[in-house]
Amino acid sequence: MKEKGYVIGIDFGTDSVRALLVDASDGSEISTHIYHYRLWKSGLYCDPVNNRFRQHPLDYIEGLEEVVTGCLKKAPKEAARNVAGISVDTTGSTPCAVDRRGMPLALRSEFNDNPNAMFVLWKDHSAVKEADEINHLAKTWGGTDYTKYSGGVYSSEWFWAKLLHVIRTDSSVREAACSWIEHCDWIPALLTGCSDAASVKRSRCAAGHKAMWHESFHGLPHRDFLVKLDPLLDEIRGRLYRDTYTSCEKAGSLSPVWAKRLGIGGREVAVGVGAFDAHMGAVGGGIRPYVLSKVMGTSTCDMLIAPLDDIGDKLIRGICGQVDGSIVPGMMGMEAGQSAFGDIYAWFQQLLAWPLLHVIGKADTDERKRENITGKAEDRIIPELSRQAAALPVDESIIAIDWMNGRRTPYANQLVKGAIAGLNLGSDAPRIFRALVESTAFGAKKIVDRFHEEGIEIKEVIALGGVAKKSPFIMQVVADVLGKKIKVAASEQACALGAAMFAAVAAGIHKDIETAQAAMESGFEKEYVPDPDRNRQYERLYEKYSAFCAFIETQTGRLDE
């Protein structure tokens, strides 16, 4: 280790951003601060009915400044002048159209309120038609199948589908856009003062998993393929990028402007190349070869790494990509996940709370009193449902499917829908909630089965994220269904901690990410052990779940002809 210093990991999530100040020598978490996106909270640019979810870059800028300054205010005075590195993780694929300076179009006055000029959030599924076209062409055009390192299926959640959908539907954005950039690439560019879209260092993680980038392709898909997909892609292809970088590398140094805005001074501050939240979270949570890391929040992202020689030329079908160095440099990074996890529980809570908010609450003319009463009652719904559901036996009569936001793995399909079967007049809220929880656990098992079917070993399971930290009932059900122990990372901010580890490497404090992990990781706080009897019961119910999935996919899994 060259020198001691503080590092900051910044984790941009779906609803909020948080910063974590860490002592890079031993991983001590000094302070943290969180900011909930102001514009996102208002829902101005989203249309859930049509699967459109957009985020304004102002939320990211305001949040970035608020969390770092807030973090430093809570820390010892010397921390601000001894910050050696900053790295960020973000959701993804969350791309945006930018001008020649690399500035998101929504920051220009003429595009300020245009959702198409904003970041297209990971869970935006408005591009299902474009994804379907990409998949069809990749298999039929007679050239390279550019989806082969993406599990063989391209998703509407990913870069090219979203880009194509926007430029097809909004000519003003298409004409103004010089390039497109992922959220995890834009924040480092912003912090380093990069004012040229062509000079932005692009994340290997984002490009490999979401944009069909691969070294054997000499970068992104060839122009011939993209022009055959749509001639509109011809010009934009040449203004994107060829090279990518792992997150151990520097994007640059913190600019004087941003050093002043963040209240950091006294030394040069390295800014690392960004990556996606789940990938950095896996590192922060203690991932090792063949240890499945489950980031369990609104959705799940399941990470696995293996030595490159072990994988060789093997293609892992049905997952969300295999990319050299996307998680840990020198290792094959493999990604899978579920498009909805905690979001399903939130949906059920909102469903049950509808009368409370729209009938009972509106009857009270005192707005502050109404919000206080309804808010407190709504917050108690999931904890009470969990308590009641945990007391119920495994019931094979009610079965649910966890595709409320489509399916990410195995074999991405954002057209499929969720479902519940086996209801009768005795099916109360706790029983339905338990079925929903079991459905998300079965979705998790589908991912484990997919890796096993492809010959990839899973030695252990570790978990991090909001659900893993806060929901013992849900975690026990997942352990029972998987039939595997699940260890929960001790850090409350594993994604931000992972970003801090990469910042320490980018700043030269640690020589590589394995060394940073050994010095900085938090360990584990809890272990969930599967119950053998419940596991046997769930094996039978899982067979019913699989059969139900097959039926529902035939009804909802295709675009209308």
Solvent accessible surface area in square Angstrom, and as a share of the most:
residue,aa,sasa,rsa
1,M,138,0.62
2,K,173,0.73
3,E,83,0.37
4,K,127,0.54
5,G,4,0.04
6,Y,30,0.12
7,V,0,0.00
8,I,0,0.00
9,G,0,0.00
10,I,0,0.00
11,D,16,0.08
12,F,1,0.00
13,G,18,0.18
14,T,17,0.10
15,D,67,0.34
16,S,5,0.03
17,V,0,0.00
18,R,61,0.22
19,A,0,0.00
20,L,3,0.01
21,L,0,0.00
22,V,0,0.00
23,D,14,0.07
24,A,0,0.00
25,S,31,0.20
26,D,80,0.42
27,G,10,0.10
28,S,49,0.32
29,E,72,0.32
30,I,59,0.30
31,S,13,0.08
32,T,53,0.31
33,H,38,0.17
34,I,75,0.38
35,Y,40,0.15
36,H,105,0.47
37,Y,0,0.00
38,R,127,0.46
39,L,23,0.12
40,W,39,0.14
41,K,166,0.70
42,S,67,0.43
43,G,37,0.36
44,L,111,0.55
45,Y,25,0.09
46,C,26,0.16
47,D,42,0.22
48,P,86,0.54
49,V,136,0.78
50,N,97,0.50
51,N,51,0.26
52,R,75,0.27
53,F,28,0.12
54,R,6,0.02
55,Q,2,0.01
56,H,3,0.01
57,P,0,0.00
58,L,60,0.30
59,D,0,0.00
60,Y,0,0.00
61,I,24,0.12
62,E,52,0.23
63,G,0,0.00
64,L,0,0.00
65,E,55,0.25
66,E,72,0.32
67,V,0,0.00
68,V,0,0.00
69,T,33,0.19
70,G,7,0.07
71,C,0,0.00
72,L,20,0.10
73,K,170,0.72
74,K,119,0.50
75,A,14,0.11
76,P,62,0.39
77,K,188,0.80
78,E,67,0.30
79,A,0,0.00
80,A,27,0.21
81,R,139,0.51
82,N,50,0.26
83,V,0,0.00
84,A,5,0.04
85,G,0,0.00
86,I,0,0.00
87,S,0,0.00
88,V,0,0.00
89,D,0,0.00
90,T,0,0.00
91,T,7,0.04
92,G,21,0.21
93,S,0,0.00
94,T,0,0.00
95,P,0,0.00
96,C,0,0.00
97,A,0,0.00
98,V,1,0.00
99,D,10,0.05
100,R,175,0.64
101,R,137,0.50
102,G,8,0.07
103,M,46,0.20
104,P,0,0.00
105,L,0,0.00
106,A,0,0.00
107,L,50,0.25
108,R,68,0.25
109,S,103,0.66
110,E,107,0.48
111,F,14,0.06
112,N,60,0.31
113,D,99,0.51
114,N,32,0.16
115,P,26,0.16
116,N,30,0.15
117,A,0,0.00
118,M,0,0.00
119,F,0,0.00
120,V,2,0.01
121,L,0,0.00
122,W,11,0.04
123,K,25,0.11
124,D,0,0.00
125,H,5,0.02
126,S,27,0.17
127,A,1,0.00
128,V,34,0.20
129,K,112,0.47
130,E,8,0.03
131,A,6,0.05
132,D,72,0.37
133,E,44,0.20
134,I,0,0.00
135,N,32,0.16
136,H,123,0.55
137,L,20,0.10
138,A,3,0.02
139,K,113,0.48
140,T,81,0.47
141,W,58,0.20
142,G,79,0.76
143,G,43,0.42
144,T,54,0.32
145,D,37,0.19
146,Y,13,0.05
147,T,0,0.00
148,K,68,0.29
149,Y,44,0.17
150,S,1,0.01
151,G,1,0.01
152,G,20,0.19
153,V,31,0.18
154,Y,3,0.01
155,S,3,0.02
156,S,2,0.01
157,E,5,0.02
158,W,2,0.01
159,F,3,0.01
160,W,0,0.00
161,A,0,0.00
162,K,2,0.01
163,L,0,0.00
164,L,0,0.00
165,H,37,0.16
166,V,1,0.01
167,I,4,0.02
168,R,72,0.26
169,T,83,0.48
170,D,19,0.10
171,S,57,0.37
172,S,51,0.33
173,V,0,0.00
174,R,71,0.26
175,E,138,0.62
176,A,25,0.20
177,A,3,0.03
178,C,17,0.10
179,S,0,0.00
180,W,0,0.00
181,I,1,0.01
182,E,9,0.04
183,H,2,0.01
184,C,0,0.00
185,D,5,0.03
186,W,8,0.03
187,I,0,0.00
188,P,5,0.03
189,A,9,0.07
190,L,37,0.19
191,L,0,0.00
192,T,29,0.17
193,G,47,0.45
194,C,42,0.25
195,S,77,0.50
196,D,64,0.33
197,A,4,0.03
198,A,87,0.67
199,S,68,0.44
200,V,14,0.08
201,K,75,0.32
202,R,6,0.02
203,S,1,0.00
204,R,43,0.16
205,C,3,0.02
206,A,3,0.02
207,A,3,0.02
208,G,2,0.02
209,H,0,0.00
210,K,6,0.03
211,A,2,0.02
212,M,4,0.02
213,W,13,0.04
214,H,41,0.18
215,E,92,0.41
216,S,68,0.44
217,F,26,0.11
218,H,136,0.61
219,G,0,0.00
220,L,1,0.01
221,P,0,0.00
222,H,97,0.43
223,R,114,0.42
224,D,73,0.38
225,F,0,0.00
226,L,0,0.00
227,V,39,0.22
228,K,126,0.53
229,L,18,0.09
230,D,18,0.09
231,P,99,0.62
232,L,68,0.34
233,L,0,0.00
234,D,51,0.26
235,E,122,0.55
236,I,10,0.05
237,R,50,0.18
238,G,69,0.66
239,R,66,0.24
240,L,11,0.06
241,Y,35,0.13
242,R,98,0.36
243,D,79,0.41
244,T,12,0.07
245,Y,60,0.23
246,T,19,0.11
247,S,10,0.06
248,C,26,0.16
249,E,73,0.33
250,K,76,0.32
251,A,24,0.19
252,G,21,0.20
253,S,39,0.25
254,L,18,0.09
255,S,14,0.09
256,P,115,0.72
257,V,99,0.57
258,W,11,0.04
259,A,21,0.16
260,K,174,0.74
261,R,98,0.36
262,L,1,0.00
263,G,45,0.43
264,I,9,0.05
265,G,36,0.34
266,G,75,0.72
267,R,71,0.26
268,E,121,0.54
269,V,6,0.03
270,A,7,0.05
271,V,0,0.00
272,G,0,0.00
273,V,1,0.01
274,G,1,0.01
275,A,2,0.02
276,F,5,0.02
277,D,28,0.15
278,A,1,0.01
279,H,3,0.01
280,M,1,0.00
281,G,0,0.00
282,A,0,0.00
283,V,0,0.00
284,G,1,0.01
285,G,4,0.04
286,G,9,0.09
287,I,1,0.01
288,R,96,0.35
289,P,47,0.30
290,Y,31,0.12
291,V,13,0.08
292,L,0,0.00
293,S,0,0.00
294,K,1,0.00
295,V,20,0.12
296,M,0,0.00
297,G,23,0.22
298,T,47,0.27
299,S,15,0.10
300,T,1,0.00
301,C,23,0.14
302,D,0,0.00
303,M,0,0.00
304,L,0,0.00
305,I,4,0.02
306,A,0,0.00
307,P,44,0.28
308,L,62,0.31
309,D,139,0.72
310,D,86,0.44
311,I,7,0.04
312,G,45,0.44
313,D,144,0.74
314,K,83,0.35
315,L,68,0.34
316,I,1,0.00
317,R,137,0.50
318,G,1,0.01
319,I,6,0.03
320,C,0,0.00
321,G,0,0.00
322,Q,5,0.02
323,V,7,0.04
324,D,61,0.31
325,G,4,0.04
326,S,6,0.04
327,I,2,0.01
328,V,3,0.02
329,P,41,0.26
330,G,52,0.50
331,M,38,0.17
332,M,21,0.09
333,G,0,0.00
334,M,0,0.00
335,E,4,0.02
336,A,0,0.00
337,G,0,0.00
338,Q,7,0.03
339,S,1,0.01
340,A,2,0.01
341,F,0,0.00
342,G,13,0.12
343,D,34,0.18
344,I,1,0.01
345,Y,10,0.04
346,A,39,0.30
347,W,94,0.33
348,F,7,0.03
349,Q,34,0.15
350,Q,105,0.47
351,L,95,0.47
352,L,66,0.33
353,A,1,0.01
354,W,139,0.49
355,P,64,0.40
356,L,34,0.17
357,L,61,0.30
358,H,83,0.37
359,V,88,0.51
360,I,108,0.55
361,G,3,0.02
362,K,140,0.59
363,A,83,0.65
364,D,38,0.20
365,T,134,0.78
366,D,71,0.37
367,E,98,0.44
368,R,205,0.75
369,K,108,0.46
370,R,58,0.21
371,E,103,0.46
372,N,79,0.40
373,I,86,0.44
374,T,9,0.05
375,G,26,0.25
376,K,115,0.49
377,A,25,0.19
378,E,32,0.14
379,D,99,0.51
380,R,154,0.56
381,I,31,0.16
382,I,34,0.17
383,P,84,0.53
384,E,73,0.33
385,L,13,0.06
386,S,19,0.12
387,R,153,0.56
388,Q,74,0.33
389,A,0,0.00
390,A,57,0.45
391,A,89,0.69
392,L,37,0.18
393,P,101,0.64
394,V,16,0.09
395,D,55,0.28
396,E,50,0.23
397,S,63,0.40
398,I,8,0.04
399,I,20,0.10
400,A,2,0.01
401,I,0,0.00
402,D,7,0.04
403,W,15,0.05
404,M,66,0.29
405,N,23,0.12
406,G,4,0.04
407,R,24,0.09
408,R,10,0.04
409,T,5,0.03
410,P,26,0.16
411,Y,82,0.31
412,A,14,0.11
413,N,28,0.14
414,Q,16,0.07
415,L,37,0.18
416,V,1,0.00
417,K,104,0.44
418,G,23,0.22
419,A,20,0.15
420,I,53,0.27
421,A,34,0.26
422,G,41,0.39
423,L,92,0.46
424,N,104,0.53
425,L,193,0.96
426,G,51,0.49
427,S,21,0.14
428,D,62,0.32
429,A,31,0.24
430,P,26,0.16
431,R,91,0.33
432,I,28,0.14
433,F,0,0.00
434,R,16,0.06
435,A,4,0.03
436,L,1,0.00
437,V,0,0.00
438,E,5,0.02
439,S,1,0.00
440,T,0,0.00
441,A,0,0.00
442,F,2,0.01
443,G,4,0.04
444,A,0,0.00
445,K,40,0.17
446,K,51,0.21
447,I,0,0.00
448,V,7,0.04
449,D,32,0.17
450,R,23,0.08
451,F,0,0.00
452,H,85,0.38
453,E,115,0.52
454,E,10,0.05
455,G,65,0.62
456,I,8,0.04
457,E,95,0.43
458,I,9,0.04
459,K,123,0.52
460,E,75,0.34
461,V,1,0.01
462,I,1,0.01
463,A,0,0.00
464,L,2,0.01
465,G,26,0.25
466,G,36,0.35
467,V,16,0.09
468,A,3,0.03
469,K,39,0.17
470,K,162,0.69
471,S,22,0.14
472,P,73,0.46
473,F,23,0.10
474,I,2,0.01
475,M,0,0.00
476,Q,47,0.21
477,V,4,0.03
478,V,0,0.00
479,A,0,0.00
480,D,2,0.01
481,V,4,0.02
482,L,17,0.09
483,G,36,0.34
484,K,52,0.22
485,K,114,0.48
486,I,0,0.00
487,K,51,0.22
488,V,1,0.01
489,A,0,0.00
490,A,31,0.24
491,S,7,0.05
492,E,119,0.53
493,Q,30,0.13
494,A,7,0.05
495,C,18,0.11
496,A,0,0.00
497,L,1,0.00
498,G,0,0.00
499,A,0,0.00
500,A,0,0.00
501,M,0,0.00
502,F,3,0.01
503,A,0,0.00
504,A,0,0.00
505,V,16,0.09
506,A,10,0.08
507,A,27,0.21
508,G,25,0.24
509,I,1,0.00
510,H,6,0.03
511,K,169,0.72
512,D,47,0.24
513,I,1,0.01
514,E,83,0.37
515,T,48,0.28
516,A,0,0.00
517,Q,5,0.02
518,A,79,0.61
519,A,37,0.28
520,M,1,0.01
521,E,60,0.27
522,S,49,0.32
523,G,31,0.30
524,F,82,0.34
525,E,96,0.43
526,K,98,0.41
527,E,79,0.36
528,Y,15,0.06
529,V,81,0.47
530,P,27,0.17
531,D,44,0.23
532,P,89,0.56
533,D,85,0.44
534,R,82,0.30
535,N,27,0.14
536,R,129,0.47
537,Q,56,0.25
538,Y,2,0.01
539,E,88,0.39
540,R,126,0.46
541,L,1,0.01
542,Y,25,0.09
543,E,125,0.56
544,K,102,0.43
545,Y,2,0.01
546,S,32,0.21
547,A,67,0.52
548,F,34,0.14
549,C,9,0.05
550,A,62,0.48
551,F,116,0.48
552,I,19,0.10
553,E,53,0.24
554,T,103,0.60
555,Q,115,0.51
556,T,40,0.23
557,G,9,0.09
558,R,202,0.74
559,L,56,0.28
560,D,144,0.74
561,E,208,0.93
